[in-house]
Amino acid sequence: MLKRIKIKIIYILLLSFIILIEQFILLYPFNKNKPVEKKENFYKIQFKETQENDTYELQLEARKKSEAEAEQRKKSEAEAEQRKKSEAEAEQRKKSEAEAEQRKKSEAEAEQRKKSEAEAEQRKKSEAEAEQRKKSEAEAEQRKKSEAEAEQRKKSEAEAEQRKKSEAEAEQRKKSEAEAEQRKKSEAEAEQRKKSEAEAEQRKKSEAEAEQRKKSEAEAEQRKKSEAEAEQRKKSEAEAEQRKKSEAEAEQRKKSEAEAQKRAFLSGLRDGYINDLRIEIERNKSYPLISKAKKEEGIVVLFFRVNNKGEISNLKILKSSGYEKLDEAALKAVKAVGIYKRIPEELENEYLDIQVPIKFNLN
């Protein structure tokens, strides 16, 4: 398409150049010996040239129409040729699809034949396996009979062995009973000896206890004296401890009062810093004209962080006013602060997390 446009432009330029050359030749003849014509003849020539130019333009327009029709015919022939090619390709695709369908059918038939052969082979294998299973079952039945006979023999031998064990156990029980009777007699004698020894031991214990009571009474008297002295020492120590506690409590009260004063000072300092920042934000607050016109009111709660250099970050809306313009105005008011003054060194904080409610009220 671009090539055709370029060719047309070149063709138009050439025609314009040729027309200019013809006009130049007509206006300025190259024959110097020809006498100069008068003004009247010049106007006649000019009129003729105008008529010739009109005729030429008509011829040029006719040529353009002929070329456009020829171009249109070429396009029509090209489209017809394209349609023929498309039809030929469609015909070719149909033939290819038919051949592919035929190949699929042939492959399906070959596959079916293979399946039939495989099924026949499978049936032969199944019959051979069934025959083999019958032989195996017969052999298994024979083995079961042999095992049953062996089991029966084992049971008979086990019963005979059991009878022998029962007789041996009965003999063993008789011996055990005789030994138990002997042990009982020995234990009765030992018990009698223990009683005699216990009585002697009891007498010794009674004498020892009497001696012990005497010692205990003396020790008790001594303990009473010691306890009285210890009680006196405890009272003295308790009084000293009480004095120490009183002094410690007084010291603690002083520290608590100092810490409370410090906390109150730091809290006031922090509140003053935040209050000044709120005032700065309120100073930067601007009520949107659109919101005023719509009579939109509300409170926007903002959160942000101020570091020890006074830089504001992490700005976000905790609670929206319900109106986008008011929320944007609140954010702009905080951003307009820019870099605020440093956090007081007394607070010893790297940053402060601040929540600020910004109220938009038409009243």
C-alpha positions as CSV (number, residue, x, y, z in Angstrom):
1,M,0.0,0.0,0.0
2,L,2.8,2.4,0.9
3,K,4.6,1.6,-2.4
4,R,1.5,2.5,-4.3
5,I,1.1,5.8,-2.5
6,K,4.8,6.6,-3.2
7,I,4.4,5.8,-6.9
8,K,1.3,8.0,-7.2
9,I,3.1,10.9,-5.5
10,I,6.1,10.6,-7.8
11,Y,3.7,10.4,-10.8
12,I,1.9,13.6,-9.7
13,L,5.2,15.4,-9.2
14,L,6.4,14.4,-12.7
15,L,3.2,15.6,-14.3
16,S,3.4,19.0,-12.4
17,F,7.1,19.3,-13.6
18,I,6.1,18.6,-17.2
19,I,3.2,21.2,-17.0
20,L,5.6,23.8,-15.6
21,I,8.1,23.2,-18.4
22,E,5.3,23.5,-21.1
23,Q,4.1,26.8,-19.6
24,F,7.7,28.1,-19.5
25,I,8.2,27.2,-23.2
26,L,4.9,28.8,-24.2
27,L,5.6,32.0,-22.3
28,Y,9.3,32.3,-23.2
29,P,10.0,31.0,-26.7
30,F,13.6,30.1,-27.5
31,N,13.6,31.6,-31.0
32,K,15.3,35.0,-30.6
33,N,14.8,36.0,-34.2
34,K,11.0,36.0,-33.7
35,P,9.6,39.5,-33.4
36,V,8.0,40.6,-30.1
37,E,4.3,40.4,-30.3
38,K,2.0,43.1,-29.1
39,K,0.0,43.1,-26.0
40,E,-3.2,42.0,-27.8
41,N,-1.5,38.9,-29.2
42,F,-0.1,38.2,-25.7
43,Y,-3.6,38.2,-24.2
44,K,-4.9,35.9,-27.0
45,I,-2.1,33.5,-26.3
46,Q,-2.7,33.6,-22.6
47,F,-6.4,32.8,-23.2
48,K,-5.5,29.9,-25.4
49,E,-3.0,28.6,-22.8
50,T,-5.8,28.8,-20.2
51,Q,-8.1,26.7,-22.4
52,E,-5.3,24.2,-23.1
53,N,-4.6,24.0,-19.3
54,D,-8.3,23.3,-18.6
55,T,-8.3,20.6,-21.3
56,Y,-5.1,19.1,-19.9
57,E,-6.6,19.0,-16.4
58,L,-9.7,17.2,-17.8
59,Q,-7.4,14.7,-19.6
60,L,-5.4,14.3,-16.3
61,E,-8.6,13.7,-14.3
62,A,-9.7,11.1,-16.9
63,R,-6.3,9.4,-16.7
64,K,-6.6,9.3,-12.9
65,K,-10.1,7.7,-13.2
66,S,-8.8,5.2,-15.7
67,E,-5.9,4.3,-13.4
68,A,-8.2,4.0,-10.4
69,E,-10.5,1.7,-12.4
70,A,-7.5,-0.3,-13.5
71,E,-6.3,-0.5,-9.9
72,Q,-9.7,-1.6,-8.8
73,R,-9.8,-4.3,-11.5
74,K,-6.4,-5.5,-10.3
75,K,-7.7,-5.6,-6.7
76,S,-10.7,-7.6,-7.9
77,E,-8.6,-10.0,-9.8
78,A,-6.2,-10.4,-6.8
79,E,-9.2,-11.1,-4.6
80,A,-10.6,-13.6,-7.1
81,E,-7.2,-15.2,-7.2
82,Q,-7.1,-15.3,-3.4
83,R,-10.5,-16.8,-3.3
84,K,-9.4,-19.5,-5.7
85,K,-6.4,-20.2,-3.6
86,S,-8.5,-20.4,-0.5
87,E,-10.9,-22.8,-2.2
88,A,-8.0,-24.9,-3.4
89,E,-6.5,-25.0,0.1
90,A,-9.9,-25.9,1.6
91,E,-10.3,-28.7,-0.9
92,Q,-6.7,-29.8,-0.1
93,R,-7.6,-29.7,3.7
94,K,-10.7,-31.8,3.1
95,K,-8.6,-34.4,1.2
96,S,-6.0,-34.4,4.0
97,E,-8.8,-34.8,6.6
98,A,-10.4,-37.7,4.6
99,E,-6.9,-39.4,4.3
100,A,-6.3,-38.9,8.0
101,E,-9.8,-40.3,8.8
102,Q,-9.0,-43.3,6.6
103,R,-5.7,-43.8,8.4
104,K,-7.4,-43.6,11.8
105,K,-9.9,-46.3,10.7
106,S,-7.1,-48.5,9.5
107,E,-5.2,-48.0,12.7
108,A,-8.4,-48.7,14.8
109,E,-8.9,-52.0,12.8
110,A,-5.3,-53.0,13.4
111,E,-5.7,-52.1,17.1
112,Q,-8.9,-54.2,17.2
113,R,-7.1,-57.2,15.6
114,K,-4.2,-56.9,18.2
115,K,-6.8,-56.8,21.0
116,S,-8.5,-59.9,19.7
117,E,-5.2,-61.7,19.4
118,A,-4.2,-60.5,23.0
119,E,-7.5,-61.8,24.3
120,A,-7.1,-65.2,22.7
121,E,-3.6,-65.4,24.2
122,Q,-5.0,-64.3,27.6
123,R,-7.6,-67.0,27.4
124,K,-4.9,-69.6,26.7
125,K,-2.9,-68.4,29.7
126,S,-6.0,-68.4,31.9
127,E,-6.8,-72.0,30.9
128,A,-3.1,-73.1,31.6
129,E,-3.2,-71.3,35.0
130,A,-6.5,-73.0,35.9
131,E,-5.0,-76.4,35.1
132,Q,-2.0,-75.4,37.2
133,R,-4.2,-74.3,40.1
134,K,-6.1,-77.7,40.0
135,K,-2.7,-79.5,40.3
136,S,-1.6,-77.2,43.1
137,E,-4.9,-77.7,45.0
138,A,-4.6,-81.5,44.7
139,E,-1.0,-81.2,46.1
140,A,-2.2,-78.9,48.8
141,E,-4.9,-81.3,49.8
142,Q,-2.4,-84.1,50.0
143,R,-0.1,-81.9,52.1
144,K,-3.0,-81.0,54.5
145,K,-3.7,-84.8,55.0
146,S,-0.1,-85.4,55.8
147,E,0.1,-82.4,58.2
148,A,-3.2,-83.6,59.9
149,E,-1.6,-87.0,60.6
150,A,1.6,-85.4,61.9
151,E,-0.5,-83.1,64.1
152,Q,-2.4,-86.1,65.5
153,R,0.9,-87.8,66.3
154,K,2.2,-84.6,68.0
155,K,-1.0,-84.4,70.1
156,S,-0.6,-88.0,71.3
157,E,3.0,-87.4,72.2
158,A,2.1,-84.1,74.0
159,E,-0.6,-85.9,76.0
160,A,1.8,-88.5,77.1
161,E,4.3,-85.8,78.1
162,Q,1.6,-83.9,79.9
163,R,0.7,-87.1,82.0
164,K,4.4,-87.4,82.9
165,K,4.6,-83.8,84.0
166,S,1.4,-84.1,86.1
167,E,2.9,-87.1,88.0
168,A,6.2,-85.2,88.6
169,E,4.2,-82.1,89.8
170,A,2.2,-84.3,92.3
171,E,5.4,-85.7,93.7
172,Q,6.9,-82.2,93.9
173,R,3.8,-80.9,95.7
174,K,4.2,-83.7,98.4
175,K,7.8,-82.7,99.0
176,S,6.8,-79.0,99.2
177,E,4.1,-79.7,101.7
178,A,6.6,-81.7,103.9
179,E,9.1,-78.8,103.7
180,A,6.4,-76.3,104.5
181,E,5.4,-78.2,107.6
182,Q,9.1,-78.2,108.7
183,R,9.3,-74.4,108.0
184,K,6.2,-73.8,110.2
185,K,7.8,-75.6,113.1
186,S,11.1,-73.6,112.7
187,E,9.2,-70.4,112.5
188,A,7.2,-71.1,115.7
189,E,10.5,-71.7,117.5
190,A,12.0,-68.5,116.1
191,E,8.9,-66.6,117.1
192,Q,9.2,-67.8,120.7
193,R,12.8,-66.7,120.7
194,K,11.9,-63.2,119.3
195,K,9.3,-62.8,122.1
196,S,11.8,-63.5,124.8
197,E,14.3,-61.1,123.2
198,A,11.6,-58.4,122.8
199,E,10.8,-58.6,126.5
200,A,14.4,-58.2,127.4
201,E,14.7,-55.3,125.0
202,Q,11.6,-53.7,126.5
203,R,13.1,-53.8,129.9
204,K,16.3,-52.1,128.6
205,K,14.2,-49.5,126.8
206,S,12.2,-48.6,130.0
207,E,15.4,-48.1,131.9
208,A,16.9,-46.0,129.1
209,E,13.7,-44.0,128.9
210,A,13.9,-43.2,132.6
211,E,17.4,-42.0,132.1
212,Q,16.4,-40.1,129.1
213,R,13.6,-38.3,130.9
214,K,16.0,-37.1,133.5
215,K,18.3,-35.8,130.8
216,S,15.4,-34.3,128.9
217,E,14.2,-32.4,132.0
218,A,17.7,-30.9,132.4
219,E,17.9,-30.0,128.8
220,A,14.4,-28.5,128.9
221,E,15.5,-26.2,131.8
222,Q,18.5,-25.2,129.8
223,R,16.4,-24.6,126.7
224,K,14.1,-22.3,128.6
225,K,17.0,-20.2,129.7
226,S,18.4,-20.2,126.2
227,E,15.0,-19.3,124.7
228,A,14.6,-16.4,127.1
229,E,17.9,-15.1,126.1
230,A,17.1,-15.7,122.4
231,E,13.7,-13.9,122.9
232,Q,15.5,-10.9,124.3
233,R,17.9,-10.9,121.3
234,K,15.0,-11.2,118.9
235,K,13.3,-8.2,120.5
236,S,16.4,-6.1,120.1
237,E,16.9,-7.3,116.6
238,A,13.2,-6.6,115.8
239,E,13.5,-3.1,117.1
240,A,16.7,-2.5,115.0
241,E,15.0,-4.1,112.0
242,Q,11.9,-1.8,112.5
243,R,14.1,1.2,112.6
244,K,15.8,0.1,109.4
245,K,12.4,-0.5,107.7
246,S,11.2,3.0,108.8
247,E,14.3,4.6,107.3
248,A,14.0,2.5,104.1
249,E,10.3,3.5,103.8
250,A,11.2,7.1,104.3
251,E,13.9,6.8,101.6
252,Q,11.5,5.0,99.3
253,R,8.9,7.7,99.8
254,K,11.5,10.3,98.8
255,K,12.4,8.3,95.7
256,S,8.7,7.8,94.8
257,E,8.0,11.5,95.2
258,A,11.1,12.4,93.1
259,E,10.0,9.9,90.4
260,A,6.4,11.2,90.5
261,Q,7.7,14.7,90.0
262,K,9.9,13.6,87.2
263,R,7.0,11.7,85.5
264,A,4.8,14.7,85.9
265,F,7.4,16.9,84.4
266,L,8.1,14.5,81.5
267,S,4.3,14.0,80.9
268,G,3.8,17.8,80.9
269,L,6.8,18.2,78.5
270,R,5.4,15.5,76.2
271,D,1.9,16.8,76.3
272,G,3.2,20.3,75.6
273,Y,5.1,19.1,72.6
274,I,2.1,17.2,71.2
275,N,-0.2,20.1,71.9
276,D,2.1,22.5,70.0
277,L,2.2,20.1,67.1
278,R,-1.6,19.9,67.2
279,I,-1.8,23.7,67.1
280,E,0.6,23.7,64.1
281,I,-1.6,21.1,62.3
282,E,-4.8,23.1,63.1
283,R,-3.0,26.2,61.7
284,N,-2.4,24.3,58.4
285,K,-5.9,22.9,58.3
286,S,-8.0,24.1,55.3
287,Y,-11.7,23.3,54.9
288,P,-12.4,22.1,51.4
289,L,-14.8,24.4,49.5
290,I,-16.6,21.5,47.9
291,S,-17.2,20.0,51.4
292,K,-18.5,23.4,52.6
293,A,-20.8,23.6,49.7
294,K,-22.0,20.0,50.4
295,K,-22.2,20.8,54.2
296,E,-19.9,17.8,55.0
297,E,-18.7,17.6,58.6
298,G,-16.8,15.1,60.6
299,I,-13.7,14.1,62.7
300,V,-10.7,12.5,61.2
301,V,-8.4,10.6,63.6
302,L,-4.8,10.4,62.2
303,F,-1.8,8.4,63.5
304,F,1.8,9.3,62.7
305,R,5.3,9.0,64.2
306,V,7.7,11.8,64.9
307,N,11.4,10.9,65.3
308,N,13.9,12.8,67.5
309,K,14.8,14.9,64.4
310,G,11.2,16.1,64.0
311,E,10.5,14.1,60.9
312,I,7.0,12.8,60.4
313,S,6.4,9.3,59.1
314,N,3.9,6.3,59.1
315,L,1.0,8.8,58.5
316,K,-2.3,7.0,58.2
317,I,-6.0,7.3,59.0
318,L,-7.2,5.5,62.1
319,K,-10.8,6.7,61.8
320,S,-12.3,8.3,58.7
321,S,-14.8,11.2,58.7
322,G,-16.8,9.4,56.1
323,Y,-15.9,12.0,53.4
324,E,-12.9,11.6,51.1
325,K,-12.3,15.3,50.7
326,L,-12.2,15.9,54.5
327,D,-9.8,12.9,54.9
328,E,-7.5,14.3,52.2
329,A,-7.6,17.8,53.8
330,A,-6.6,16.3,57.2
331,L,-3.6,14.4,55.6
332,K,-2.5,17.6,53.8
333,A,-2.6,19.5,57.1
334,V,-0.1,17.1,58.7
335,K,2.1,16.9,55.6
336,A,2.2,20.7,55.5
337,V,4.0,20.7,58.9
338,G,7.1,19.2,57.1
339,I,10.0,18.8,59.6
340,Y,8.9,19.8,63.1
341,K,11.1,20.8,66.0
342,R,13.1,18.1,67.7
343,I,11.8,16.0,70.6
344,P,13.0,17.4,73.9
345,E,16.1,15.6,75.1
346,E,14.6,15.1,78.6
347,L,12.1,12.6,77.1
348,E,14.9,10.4,76.0
349,N,12.7,9.0,73.2
350,E,13.8,8.1,69.7
351,Y,10.3,8.7,68.4
352,L,6.7,9.5,69.6
353,D,3.6,7.8,68.3
354,I,0.8,10.4,68.1
355,Q,-2.9,10.2,67.5
356,V,-4.5,13.5,66.5
357,P,-8.3,14.1,66.0
358,I,-8.9,16.8,63.3
359,K,-12.4,18.3,63.5
360,F,-14.2,19.8,60.5
361,N,-17.3,21.7,61.7
362,L,-19.1,24.4,59.8
363,N,-20.2,26.1,63.0
